[in-house]
């Protein structure tokens, strides 16, 4: 033949696909995941009970027929997985600080330990008006505990503690490798406080994190004298010094600060304030994963290592061992964050399998790696990063091993065609690259949507465009670090050039992130939907036909469901006329009020917390996609500082405010009003006598009146009676803002008008004589107290709590009250059942 020759491949060398081995390991992994989900759903079941159940199933499997026995074996694996999950995540270790001090709230302690990270400034606030909060400079570092000092006696303790210190210019903070003694306020890891938040206790039990310590002065941090020889301290100090030297190569210089921050994040996992803007635009474009060190970054390092080693000739299995050594060095230098370690484990195991010279099936091997990762960190079953890491790696291995026709069209067997022109080959590579980018996005889209509710159609385009630039930065950056370690001036010159290139890459991403019409923020779909979507996509890709109409129709239905489905779900449960959710925001207030199909945000602020993440999670968990209006009761930051973020999260179009909010001339109030004007939000002042409707509820403002100009800001708060007409008569909710003595005295002139079934206790529960009289006049069955730990549990309210349901957000977490059609009132919180 003129255009080809027959090849001489021995058919016996073609390895069959080990389908049975793949099926076995991925079935085991599926059972492990099911066990973790079962243990979370039935959190009251102890590990021992799961083990007994697994033993019973195993005994039953030994006496039944083969098909039933197989099912029983799989069920037994599920139960054993649940037992292991409970063992690893269900309880704290005996040496945990929380177990020793028995603390549920803050408590003053003294601890000793080893500093494992250098002092870092606390991250900047993200809320629009956060700059107006009164904040003090804070720094934080990590401490590996060794002892807890209580009552003058030191006891052994273990775990990792995040220490936050109020910075002072004349004091030096300890560095990595220092052993210290420090006294401060210890806060334990707590249960979820707000809707949509994960229970952090299981994560902390698994990772060894035992909470945080706030230190009011650097003078309370004492560096202890070094031991004769402390291997652990020497290791931490040495690695920190090397890392600091490498960072100095990248960050020296004032030009292109954002580009240098991106290089530090790509190469060494360093975060900095300058990285904030870059991280935001990468996230908006769907390429945030490129900034976090992952398997992709390690793969680039491996490729670079292979190319360099092969310059010296072929080394066989030694080559994989040398590349593995590079990966280990990088893992030692970068912060030991979980995604980095997980990616390192995955890459190292694959490299070890190559070093051993055995022809392991990589998809099967990935399944065993995933099982090992589950044994090590079972909570990663619920982690977005772990799901994407294993899932996308599996997809890429499957595409490469199967020589999928969309990615690498298979040649005709027995015939090797003549070498194609370079241009044709290049276009083939570009086509395959684009197809892989689209497929990776398609398979990650259901997982990302289920976790975050964000669907970005910019993602595949941005990934395809930005990835080559990131690969170039990684390759040149690793070389720059190697050269700079030997000749620092060369390293400085390399990174001076790369910083400008990185800045241009960020600007390119910024341009793509601006295409907001391709980014959608939706209510996160269920995991059942995500699983169905992944299975359907898998069938579509496996068939390798663009006209697979059944799969395409199923994909279309599933995509349409994430837009249509949430609108079909009622906002409130059947029979509920009115519901108020009071979020736990520390020293501040944020109520979400719903009736019928309408919602309202009543105040939104906190003195210490950025509320946007809390608002986003609560909106998804409660099913509140839109709130047409908001209320700002008065001009105190703790009641409105996060309202601009609520406007963006809930799409608020009208804002009802106390008149004095508009009259204020302070910078925070001006910034708030300017923001509302820019967003097209109509500001409506309201006062006594004004009424508005919200679904089936009626809101009647009873304060302030026209004669409050001489009163303080708190006493000019909006006070509103919310009422619904139930089958058993009118039910009332009284919202009071921050009114204090003067306003209460005026309102108590007509005590009968204050009667209500549910009361927001005035001014976060501050105790004063007028408050007692006010509470007696309202005589509520349920009291909501939105406050931080400072006012929680005030003993002076003890007698007044008797006979009432009193929900305090600092103790009970987010509180809720429901008014039913039949007149019933139910109340509860994140930490208590309904009452």
C-alpha positions in Angstrom: 0.0 0.0 0.0 1.3 3.5 -0.8 -0.1 5.4 2.2 0.7 3.1 5.1 2.4 0.0 6.4 1.3 -2.9 8.6 2.4 -2.7 12.2 4.0 -5.5 14.1 2.0 -5.3 17.4 1.6 -8.6 19.2 -2.1 -9.0 20.1 -1.1 -10.7 23.3 0.5 -7.4 24.5 -2.9 -5.7 24.4 -4.2 -5.6 28.0 -7.9 -6.4 28.4 -10.0 -3.9 30.4 -10.3 -5.3 33.9 -14.1 -4.6 34.2 -14.6 -7.0 37.2 -11.8 -5.4 39.2 -13.1 -1.9 38.5 -16.7 -3.0 39.4 -15.5 -4.5 42.6 -13.6 -1.5 44.0 -16.0 1.1 42.9 -18.9 -0.9 44.4 -17.0 -0.9 47.7 -16.4 2.8 47.4 -20.1 3.4 46.8 -21.0 1.3 49.9 -18.5 3.4 51.9 -20.1 6.6 50.8 -23.6 5.2 51.6 -22.4 4.2 55.0 -21.1 7.7 55.7 -24.4 9.2 54.6 -26.4 6.7 56.7 -24.2 7.5 59.8 -24.9 11.3 59.3 -28.6 10.7 58.9 -28.8 8.6 62.0 -26.3 10.5 64.1 -27.6 9.1 67.4 -26.5 5.5 66.6 -23.1 4.6 68.2 -20.2 2.9 66.4 -20.6 -0.2 68.5 -24.3 -0.5 67.4 -23.3 -0.2 63.8 -20.7 -3.0 64.3 -23.3 -5.3 65.9 -25.6 -4.7 63.0 -22.9 -5.5 60.5 -22.0 -8.7 62.4 -25.7 -9.7 62.3 -25.9 -9.1 58.6 -22.6 -11.1 58.1 -24.0 -14.1 60.0 -27.2 -14.0 57.9 -25.2 -13.8 54.7 -23.4 -17.1 55.6 -26.6 -19.1 55.6 -28.5 -17.8 52.6 -28.1 -18.3 48.9 -25.5 -16.7 46.8 -27.5 -13.8 45.3 -28.9 -12.8 48.6 -25.5 -13.3 50.2 -24.0 -10.8 47.8 -26.5 -8.2 48.8 -25.9 -8.9 52.4 -22.2 -8.5 52.0 -22.7 -5.1 50.4 -25.1 -4.1 53.2 -22.5 -5.3 55.7 -19.9 -3.1 54.1 -22.3 -0.2 54.4 -22.8 -0.8 58.1 -19.1 -1.2 58.7 -18.5 2.0 56.9 -21.0 3.7 59.1 -19.3 2.3 62.2 -15.9 3.6 61.0 -17.4 7.0 60.1 -18.8 7.3 63.6 -15.5 6.2 65.2 -13.5 8.8 63.3 -15.9 11.7 63.5 -18.4 11.1 66.3 -16.3 12.0 69.4 -13.4 14.1 70.5 -10.2 12.5 71.8 -9.6 12.2 75.5 -6.9 14.9 75.4 -9.1 17.4 73.7 -9.3 20.8 75.5 -13.0 20.8 75.3 -13.2 17.4 77.1 -10.8 18.7 79.8 -12.5 22.0 80.5 -16.0 20.9 79.7 -16.8 24.2 78.0 -19.8 24.9 75.8 -19.2 28.7 75.8 -16.0 30.8 76.1 -13.8 30.1 79.0 -10.4 31.5 80.2 -7.6 29.0 79.8 -3.8 28.8 79.7 -2.2 26.4 77.2 1.3 25.3 76.0 2.3 24.1 72.6 4.4 24.4 69.4 3.7 27.2 66.9 3.4 25.6 63.5 2.7 28.6 61.3 4.0 32.2 61.1 1.7 35.0 62.3 -0.7 36.1 59.6 -3.0 39.2 59.5 -6.6 38.3 59.9 -8.4 38.3 56.5 -10.1 41.5 55.5 -13.9 41.9 55.9 -15.9 41.3 52.8 -19.2 43.0 53.4 -19.8 46.2 51.5 -19.9 48.4 54.6 -17.4 46.4 56.7 -14.9 49.3 56.6 -17.1 51.1 59.1 -16.9 48.5 61.7 -14.6 49.3 64.6 -11.9 46.7 64.3 -8.5 46.2 65.9 -5.5 44.8 64.1 -5.4 41.0 64.7 -3.0 38.3 63.7 -3.4 34.6 64.0 -1.2 31.4 64.0 -1.7 27.7 64.5 -0.6 26.0 67.7 -0.1 22.3 68.3 -1.1 21.7 71.9 0.9 19.8 74.4 -0.4 21.0 77.8 -3.4 22.7 79.3 -2.7 24.7 82.5 -5.6 24.8 84.9 -5.7 25.5 88.7 -1.9 25.9 88.6 -1.5 22.3 87.3 -0.4 21.3 83.8 -2.3 18.5 82.1 -1.5 16.9 78.8 -3.6 18.0 75.9 -3.6 17.5 72.2 -5.1 19.0 69.1 -4.6 22.1 66.8 -5.7 25.5 68.1 -6.1 28.6 66.1 -4.7 31.5 68.2 -5.8 35.1 67.4 -3.8 37.9 69.1 -4.5 41.6 69.3 -1.5 43.0 67.6 0.7 45.6 69.3 3.6 47.4 67.6 6.1 47.1 70.4 5.8 43.3 70.9 7.3 40.5 68.8 5.2 37.5 68.1 6.5 33.9 68.2 7.5 32.2 65.0 7.2 28.7 63.6 9.1 26.2 65.8 8.7 28.3 69.0 7.3 26.6 72.1 5.0 29.0 73.9 2.7 29.4 76.9 -0.4 31.6 76.2 -3.5 32.7 78.1 -6.7 33.6 76.5 -10.4 33.0 75.9 -11.0 29.5 74.5 -14.0 29.0 72.2 -14.8 25.3 71.4 -15.9 24.0 68.0 -19.7 24.3 68.0 -22.6 22.8 66.3 -24.1 24.5 63.3 -25.7 27.8 64.4 -27.6 28.8 61.2 -29.5 27.1 58.5 -27.3 25.6 55.8 -24.2 25.5 57.9 -22.4 22.2 58.3 -21.8 20.7 61.7 -18.2 21.6 62.3 -17.8 19.2 65.2 -17.5 16.1 63.0 -14.9 17.9 60.9 -12.9 19.0 63.9 -13.1 15.5 65.5 -11.6 14.1 62.3 -8.9 16.7 61.8 -7.9 17.3 65.4 -8.9 21.0 65.4 -10.1 21.8 68.9 -11.3 25.4 68.5 -9.9 28.9 68.8 -8.1 31.0 71.4 -8.5 34.8 71.6 -5.6 36.6 73.3 -6.2 40.2 74.2 -2.6 41.2 74.4 0.7 40.0 72.9 2.1 40.3 76.5 0.1 37.2 77.4 2.2 35.1 74.9 5.4 33.8 76.5 8.1 32.0 74.5 9.5 29.2 76.6 13.2 28.2 76.6 14.3 25.6 74.0 14.7 22.0 75.1 18.0 20.2 74.7 17.0 18.9 71.3 13.5 19.3 69.9 13.3 17.5 66.6 9.7 18.5 65.8 10.5 22.2 66.5 13.7 22.0 64.4 11.7 20.5 61.5 9.0 23.2 61.7 11.5 26.0 61.9 13.7 24.7 59.1 10.8 24.3 56.7 9.4 27.7 57.6 12.8 29.3 56.9 13.1 27.6 53.5 9.6 28.6 52.6 10.2 32.2 53.7 13.3 32.4 51.5 11.3 31.1 48.4 8.5 33.5 49.1 11.1 36.4 49.2 12.1 35.5 45.7 8.6 35.9 44.4 7.3 38.9 46.5 10.3 41.2 46.4 9.4 44.3 44.4 6.5 46.7 44.4 5.3 46.3 40.8 2.5 43.9 39.8 1.5 43.1 43.4 -1.5 41.1 42.3 0.6 39.1 39.8 3.1 38.3 42.6 0.3 37.2 44.9 -1.0 34.9 42.1 2.4 33.4 41.7 2.8 32.8 45.4 -0.6 31.0 45.5 0.2 28.9 42.4 3.7 27.8 43.5 3.6 27.7 47.3 0.0 27.9 48.3 0.5 31.3 50.0 -2.6 33.5 50.6 -2.3 37.3 51.1 -4.6 40.4 51.0 -3.5 41.1 47.5 -4.8 37.7 46.4 -8.4 38.7 47.3 -9.3 40.5 44.1 -7.7 37.9 41.9 -9.4 35.0 43.7 -12.8 36.8 43.3 -12.4 37.2 39.5 -11.2 33.6 39.1 -14.2 32.4 41.1 -16.6 34.5 39.0 -15.1 33.0 35.8 -15.3 29.4 37.1 -11.6 28.9 37.2 -10.9 29.3 41.0 -9.6 25.7 41.0 -6.5 26.9 39.0 -5.4 29.1 42.0 -5.5 26.3 44.6 -2.6 23.8 44.5 -4.2 20.5 43.4 -3.5 17.4 41.3 -3.3 19.6 38.2 -0.4 21.6 39.7 1.4 18.5 40.8 0.9 17.0 37.3 2.7 20.0 35.8 5.5 19.5 38.3 5.8 15.8 37.4 5.8 16.6 33.7 8.5 19.2 34.2 10.6 16.8 36.2 10.2 14.0 33.6 11.4 16.4 30.9 14.4 17.5 32.9 15.4 14.0 33.9 15.2 12.7 30.3 17.7 15.3 29.2 20.2 13.0 31.0 18.9 9.9 29.3 16.4 7.1 30.1 16.3 6.1 33.7 13.4 3.5 33.7 11.7 3.1 37.1 14.2 5.4 38.7 12.6 8.3 36.8 9.3 7.8 38.6 11.1 7.7 42.0 12.9 11.0 41.3 9.7 12.7 40.2 8.0 11.4 43.4 10.8 13.0 45.3 10.0 16.4 43.7 6.4 16.0 44.8 7.4 15.2 48.4 9.6 18.3 48.5 6.8 20.5 47.3 4.4 18.9 49.8 6.8 19.7 52.6 7.2 23.4 51.5 3.5 24.3 50.9 1.0 24.7 53.8 -0.4 21.2 54.7 -3.9 22.0 53.6 -6.2 19.1 52.9 -6.6 19.5 49.1 -2.8 19.7 48.7 -2.2 16.6 50.8 -5.0 14.7 49.1 -3.6 15.5 45.6 -0.1 14.6 46.8 -1.3 11.2 48.1 -3.1 10.5 44.8 -0.1 11.5 42.6 2.4 9.6 44.8 0.5 6.4 44.8 0.2 6.5 41.0 4.0 7.2 40.8 4.8 4.3 43.1 2.7 2.0 41.0 4.8 3.1 38.0 8.0 2.6 40.0 7.1 -1.0 40.8 7.0 -1.8 37.1 3.5 -3.5 37.3 0.8 -2.8 34.8 -1.9 -1.7 37.2 -5.2 -0.5 35.8 -5.2 3.1 36.8 -9.0 3.4 37.2 -9.0 0.4 39.5 -6.0 1.9 41.4 -7.8 5.3 41.7 -10.7 3.4 43.3 -8.4 1.9 45.9 -6.8 5.3 46.5 -10.2 6.9 47.0 -11.1 4.1 49.5 -7.8 4.8 51.4 -8.6 8.5 51.5 -12.0 7.7 52.9 -10.5 5.6 55.7 -8.1 8.5 56.4 -10.7 11.3 56.2 -14.2 10.0 56.0 -15.8 13.4 56.1 -14.3 14.2 52.7 -17.2 12.2 51.3 -19.1 15.5 51.6 -16.2 17.7 50.4 -16.5 19.5 47.1 -12.8 19.4 46.6 -12.5 15.6 47.2 -15.5 14.8 45.0 -14.0 16.9 42.1 -10.5 15.5 42.7 -11.5 11.9 42.5 -14.3 12.4 39.9 -12.3 14.5 37.4 -9.2 12.3 37.8 -11.4 9.3 37.1 -12.9 10.9 34.0 -9.5 11.8 32.6 -8.1 8.3 33.2 -11.2 6.8 31.6 -10.9 9.1 28.5 -7.2 8.2 28.1 -7.5 4.5 28.7 -10.5 4.0 26.4 -9.1 6.2 23.6 -12.5 7.9 23.4 -13.2 8.9 19.8 -14.0 12.5 20.8 -10.6 12.9 22.4 -8.2 10.5 20.7 -9.7 8.8 17.7 -8.3 5.2 17.5 -6.2 4.4 14.4 -7.2 1.5 12.1 -5.9 -1.7 13.7 -3.0 -3.3 11.9 -2.3 -0.2 9.9 0.0 2.7 10.8 -0.7 5.8 8.6 2.0 8.1 7.5 2.9 11.0 9.7 0.4 13.9 9.3 1.5 17.4 8.7 2.4 19.4 11.8 -0.5 21.8 11.3 -3.1 19.0 11.1 -1.6 17.3 14.2 -1.6 20.6 16.1 -5.3 21.2 15.3 -6.1 17.7 16.4 -4.4 18.4 19.8 -6.4 21.7 20.1 -9.6 19.8 19.4 -8.9 17.2 21.9 -7.9 19.8 24.5 -11.1 21.7 24.0 -13.2 18.6 24.2 -11.5 17.6 27.5 -12.2 21.1 29.0 -15.9 20.9 28.1 -16.2 17.3 29.4 -14.5 18.2 32.7 -16.8 21.2 33.1 -19.9 19.1 32.2 -19.1 16.4 34.8 -18.1 18.9 37.5 -21.2 21.2 36.9 -23.7 18.9 38.8 -21.3 18.6 41.8 -20.6 22.3 41.9 -24.3 23.2 41.5 -25.3 20.8 44.3 -22.7 22.4 46.7 -22.9 26.1 45.8 -26.0 26.7 43.5 -23.7 28.4 41.0 -23.9 27.5 37.3 -21.2 29.2 35.2 -21.3 28.7 31.4 -18.1 30.9 31.3 -16.2 28.1 33.0 -15.3 25.8 30.1 -14.3 28.8 27.9 -12.3 30.5 30.7 -10.6 27.2 31.6 -9.6 26.5 28.0 -8.1 30.0 27.6 -6.5 30.4 31.0 -5.0 26.9 31.5 -2.1 27.4 29.0 -1.1 30.6 30.8 -1.2 28.9 34.2 0.8 26.0 32.9 3.4 28.4 31.6 3.5 30.2 34.9 3.9 27.0 36.8 6.7 25.6 34.6 8.7 28.8 34.6 7.9 29.4 38.3 9.2 26.0 39.4 12.4 26.6 37.4 12.7 30.1 38.9 12.4 28.7 42.5 15.1 26.1 41.7 17.5 28.7 40.2 16.7 31.2 43.0 17.6 28.7 45.7 21.1 28.6 44.3 21.5 32.1 42.9 18.9 34.5 44.5 19.5 37.3 42.0 18.6 35.1 39.1 15.4 34.1 40.9 14.5 37.7 41.5 14.9 38.5 37.8 12.8 35.5 36.7 9.9 36.5 39.0 10.1 40.1 38.0 9.3 39.0 34.5 6.7 36.4 35.5 4.9 38.9 37.8 3.9 41.1 34.8 2.8 38.0 32.8 0.7 36.9 35.8 -0.9 40.3 36.1 -1.9 40.1 32.4 -3.4 36.7 33.0 -5.5 38.1 35.9 -6.7 40.9 33.6 -7.7 38.4 31.0 -9.7 36.4 33.5 -11.2 39.7 34.8 -12.6 40.4 31.3 -14.2 37.0 31.0 -15.6 37.2 34.6 -17.5 40.3 33.4 -19.8 38.3 31.2 -22.3 37.9 34.0 -25.1 36.8 31.7 -23.5 33.4 31.6 -23.3 33.0 35.4 -26.5 31.9 37.3 -27.0 31.7 41.0 -29.7 29.1 41.8 -31.1 27.2 44.7 -28.7 24.2 45.1 -30.4 21.0 43.7 -30.5 17.8 45.6 -27.8 15.1 45.5 -30.3 12.8 43.9 -30.5 15.3 41.0 -26.7 15.5 40.8 -26.3 11.7 40.8 -28.9 11.4 38.0 -27.2 14.1 36.0 -23.7 12.5 36.3 -25.1 9.0 35.3 -26.9 10.5 32.3 -23.8 12.4 31.2 -21.8 9.2 31.6 -24.2 7.3 29.3 -24.1 10.0 26.8 -20.3 10.2 26.6 -20.0 6.4 26.7 -22.2 6.1 23.6 -19.9 8.7 21.8 -22.8 9.8 19.6 -23.9 13.4 19.5 -27.3 12.3 18.4 -28.1 10.1 21.4 -31.6 11.6 21.6 -32.7 9.8 24.8 -29.7 10.9 26.8 -29.9 14.5 25.4 -33.6 14.6 26.3 -32.9 13.4 29.8 -30.1 16.0 30.2 -32.5 18.7 29.0 -35.1 17.7 31.5 -32.6 17.7 34.4 -31.1 21.1 33.4 -34.6 22.5 33.2 -35.5 21.1 36.6 -32.9 23.2 38.5 -34.6 26.3 37.1 -38.2 25.2 37.4 -38.0 22.9 40.5 -37.4 25.5 43.2 -40.4 27.5 42.0 -42.6 24.5 42.5 -41.6 24.1 46.1 -43.7 26.2 48.5 -41.8 28.7 50.6 -43.6 27.6 53.8 -44.9 24.3 55.0 -48.6 23.5 54.6 -50.8 25.3 57.1 -48.2 28.0 58.1 -49.4 31.5 57.7 -46.3 33.4 59.0 -42.8 32.4 59.9 -39.9 34.4 61.3 -36.3 33.1 61.2 -33.8 34.9 63.4 -30.3 34.1 62.4 -27.5 33.8 64.9 -25.3 36.8 64.0 -23.5 37.5 67.3 -23.9 41.1 68.4 -26.5 42.2 65.8 -29.8 41.3 64.3 -31.1 39.7 61.1 -34.7 38.4 60.8 -36.2 36.7 57.7 -40.0 37.0 57.7 -42.2 35.1 55.4 -45.9 34.9 54.7 -47.6 33.4 51.7 -45.2 33.7 48.7 -43.5 36.9 50.0 -40.5 37.4 52.2 -38.9 40.4 54.0 -35.5 41.0 55.5 -35.9 42.8 58.8 -32.5 44.4 59.8 -29.3 42.8 58.8 -26.1 43.5 60.6 -23.4 42.3 63.1 -20.6 44.0 64.8 -18.1 41.1 64.3 -19.3 38.9 61.5 -19.5 39.1 57.7 -23.0 38.0 57.1 -23.0 37.4 53.3 -21.9 33.7 53.6 -24.5 33.2 56.3 -27.2 34.8 54.2 -26.4 32.7 51.1 -26.5 29.4 53.0 -29.6 30.4 54.9 -31.4 31.4 51.7 -30.6 28.1 50.1 -31.5 26.0 53.2 -34.8 27.9 53.9 -35.8 28.1 50.2 -35.9 31.9 50.1 -34.9 32.8 46.6 -36.3 36.3 46.7 -37.3 38.9 49.2 -39.1 41.9 47.8 -38.5 44.3 50.6 -36.3 45.0 53.6 -36.5 47.0 56.8 -33.8 49.0 58.6 -35.1 49.9 62.1 -32.5 52.5 63.0 -29.1 53.9 62.2 -26.9 51.5 64.2 -24.3 49.4 62.3 -25.3 46.2 64.0 -28.7 46.5 62.3 -27.7 47.5 58.8 -24.0 46.9 58.0 -24.8 43.8 56.0 -28.0 45.0 54.4 -26.2 45.9 51.1 -25.2 42.2 50.9 -28.8 41.1 51.6 -29.9 43.3 48.8 -27.7 41.4 46.4 -28.5 37.9 47.8 -32.3 38.4 48.0 -32.9 40.9 45.2 -34.5 43.5 47.5 -36.2 46.3 45.6 -37.9 48.3 48.4 -36.3 49.4 51.8 -38.5 50.6 54.6 -36.5 52.7 57.1 -37.0 54.8 60.2 -37.0 58.5 59.2 -33.9 59.3 61.2 -31.9 56.9 59.0 -32.4 59.3 56.1 -31.7 62.3 58.3 -28.3 61.0 59.4 -25.2 62.6 57.9 -22.6 60.1 59.1 -20.4 58.3 56.6 -21.8 54.8 57.1 -25.4 56.0 56.6 -24.4 58.0 53.5 -22.6 55.0 52.1 -25.6 52.8 52.8 -28.1 55.2 51.1 -25.7 55.7 48.1 -25.5 51.9 47.6 -29.2 51.5 47.7 -29.6 54.3 45.2 -27.0 52.7 42.9 -28.9 49.4 43.1 -32.2 51.0 42.3 -33.7 50.2 45.7 -36.6 52.5 46.6 -36.1 53.9 50.1 -39.5 54.5 51.9 -39.5 56.2 55.4 -42.2 54.8 57.7 -43.5 55.9 61.1 -46.4 55.3 63.5 -49.7 54.5 61.7 -48.1 53.2 58.5 -49.2 49.7 57.3 -47.9 47.3 54.7 -49.0 43.8 53.7 -46.8 40.8 53.4 -48.6 37.8 52.0 -51.3 36.9 54.6 -49.8 39.1 57.3 -50.4 42.7 58.1 -47.5 44.9 59.4 -48.6 48.0 61.4 -45.8 50.4 62.6 -46.5 51.7 66.1 -43.3 53.7 66.7 -41.7 56.2 66.2 -44.2 59.1 66.1 -43.6 62.6 65.0 -42.2 63.7 68.4 -39.0 61.8 68.7 -36.4 64.2 67.4 -34.9 64.7 70.9 -34.5 61.0 71.5 -31.4 58.9 71.0 -30.9 56.7 67.9 -32.0 53.5 69.7 -35.2 55.0 71.0 -36.1 56.0 67.4 -36.1 52.4 66.2 -39.0 51.1 64.3 -41.5 49.1 66.3 -43.9 46.9 64.4 -46.9 44.7 65.2 -47.1 41.8 62.7 -50.5 40.1 62.8 -52.3 37.2 61.0 -55.9 36.2 61.2 -56.1 32.5 62.1 -59.1 30.2 62.7 -58.6 30.7 66.4 -58.4 34.5 66.2 -55.6 37.0 65.6 -52.0 36.1 66.4 -49.3 38.7 66.9 -45.6 39.2 66.6 -44.0 42.4 68.1 -40.6 43.5 66.6 -38.9 46.2 68.7 -35.4 47.0 67.3 -33.2 48.6 69.9 -35.8 50.7 71.8 -34.7 51.6 75.3 -36.2 53.4 78.4 -37.7 56.5 76.8 -39.4 54.7 73.9 -40.7 52.0 76.2 -42.2 54.5 78.6 -44.1 56.2 75.7 -45.3 52.9 74.4 -46.4 51.7 77.8 -48.9 54.6 77.9 -51.2 52.2 76.0 -50.2 48.7 77.3 -53.2 46.9 75.8 -52.0 47.7 72.3 -48.7 45.9 73.0 -50.2 42.4 73.7 -48.5 39.9 71.4 -47.9 36.1 71.3 -44.2 36.5 70.2 -41.8 39.3 71.2 -38.4 40.3 70.0 -36.9 41.4 73.3 -35.8 45.0 73.0 -32.1 46.0 72.5 -30.8 42.4 72.3 -32.0 41.6 75.8 -30.4 44.4 77.7 -31.8 44.4 81.2 -33.4 47.6 82.7 -36.4 48.4 84.8 -38.5 49.5 81.8 -37.7 46.2 80.0 -39.4 44.2 82.8 -42.5 46.4 82.6 -42.5 46.2 78.8 -42.2 42.4 78.9 -45.1 42.2 81.4 -47.3 44.3 79.2 -46.6 42.3 76.1 -46.9 39.0 78.0 -45.6 36.8 75.1 -45.6 33.0 75.0 -42.3 33.1 73.0 -39.4 35.5 73.3 -36.6 35.9 70.7 -33.3 37.3 71.9 -30.8 38.1 69.1 -27.5 38.7 70.9 -23.9 37.7 71.3 -22.4 35.9 74.2 -22.2 39.0 76.4 -25.9 39.3 77.1 -26.7 35.6 76.9 -27.9 34.0 80.1 -28.3 37.2 82.1 -29.5 35.8 85.5 -31.6 38.9 86.1 -34.0 37.6 83.4 -34.3 34.2 85.1 -37.7 34.8 86.8 -39.2 36.3 83.6 -38.1 33.2 81.5 -40.3 30.9 83.6 -43.4 29.7 81.7 -42.1 31.0 78.4 -40.2 29.7 75.4 -37.1 31.9 75.5 -34.8 31.5 72.5 -31.4 33.1 72.6 -29.4 33.0 69.4 -26.0 33.0 71.1 -27.0 29.8 73.0 -29.7 28.1 70.8 -28.5 29.1 67.4 -30.9 30.5 64.8 -34.4 30.6 66.2 -37.7 30.3 64.3 -41.4 30.7 65.1 -44.4 29.5 62.9 -48.0 30.8 63.1 -50.4 28.1 61.8 -53.9 28.5 60.2 -55.5 26.7 63.2 -54.0 29.2 65.6 -51.1 27.1 66.9 -47.7 28.7 67.4 -44.6 26.5 67.2 -41.1 27.7 68.0 -37.7 26.1 67.9 -34.0 26.6 67.0 -31.0 25.0 65.5 -30.2 23.4 68.8 -33.6 22.5 70.1 -36.8 20.7 68.9 -40.0 22.6 68.2 -42.0 23.6 71.3 
